[in-house]
Amino acid sequence: MASVYQINKGINKPIEFKGLKAQYIAYLAGGLVLLLILFASMYIIGINLFICLFVIAAAGTVLFMIVYYLNNKYGQYGLLKKAAKRYIPHSIKFRSRKIFIHLKKSSLPEKI
């Protein structure tokens, strides 16, 4: 007897939309919302419609180029790893030997 349930083949795969993966979809969506707000504010101020359209089209093109460049360069988690790398210390300084004196022998790795 055939099963009426479909198997989801996308388990543990990142969300992908037109080649954009993971957080880059949100970056693009946020940028487009900001462009919409920018267009509305420029139009309400009274700037010529063709100038508004040209500025928004140019900014939208730059937005798409940057987001797709970051997506291709860093991948799904690369940009997050790059941001986290800033918080790794370059060196660790110890002012005393207390930490090494109080180590238990069992916590040290054994020689093979």
N, C-alpha and C positions, 0 to 999 in steps of 0.2 A: 504494500500500500504506500503510495507516495505521500510525502509530507507536505502539508499546506504552509509550513513556515519557511521563509527564505533565510538563508545564511548570510549574516553580515560579514562581508570580506574586508571591511575597513577597520577592524578592531586594532587598536594601538597604532594607527597611522595618523599623521598630523592632518589637520584640516587644510585643504588646498583649494584655492580658487584662482583659476586662470594662471597657474604657475606660482602664485604667492602662497607661502606656507606660514602657518602659526601666527605670530604676533604681527607680521607684516600686513596682514589683512586689516587688522585694527589700526595700524599706522596709516594706511591708505584711506580707510573710512574716516578717521579723525581729520586727516588733511583735507578731504573733500568737504566735510562739514565746515571746517574753517574757511575754505574757499567760498562756500555758499554764504556764510555770514559776511565775509569780506565783500562779496558781490552786492549783497543786500545793503550793506552800509554805504558802499560807494554810490549805489543807485539812489538811495534816500538822500544823501548829501547833495546830489544834483550833478554828478560827473556825467559826461556824455556816455551814452549807452555803448557806443562802439569802443570807446577807451576802456570802459569796464570789462567788456567782453574780451578785448585784447589782453588786458592785464590778467584776467582770470584764466584765459586759455594758456597764456605763457606760464603762469604759476602752476597750473594743473599739469602741464607737460613736464615741468621741472620736478614736480612732486612725484609723478609716475616714474620718471627716470631715476630719481634717487631711491625710491622704494624698491624698484626692481633691481637696481645695482646692489643695494644692501642685501636683498634676498639672495641674489646670485653669489655674492662674495662671502657672506657669513652663514647662510643656510638657516635651518630651523632654530638652532640654539646658539649659534655663533655670536650674535650680537649681545645676547644675555651674558655669555661667557666673557666677552670683551668688557662689558660694563662691570662684571664681578671682579675682573682681574685688577681693577683699580684699587680694590680694598685689600689685596694681599700685601703684607708688609715686605719690604725689601730685605730687611734683616731683623733679627730678634736679639736684644741686648739683655744680658743677665748681670745684675750688679752683685749677686752673691752666689755661692755654690750650694745653698740650702736645698734647692730643688733637686740637685743631683745626689746629695748626701742622703736624703730621705727616701730615695727610690728603693722599692723592695726588689729583692733579687728575682722573684718570680715574674715581675713585670718586664724584665729585660729579655730580649730575644735570645734564644739559646743558639749555640753554634752547632752547625750540622757536621 
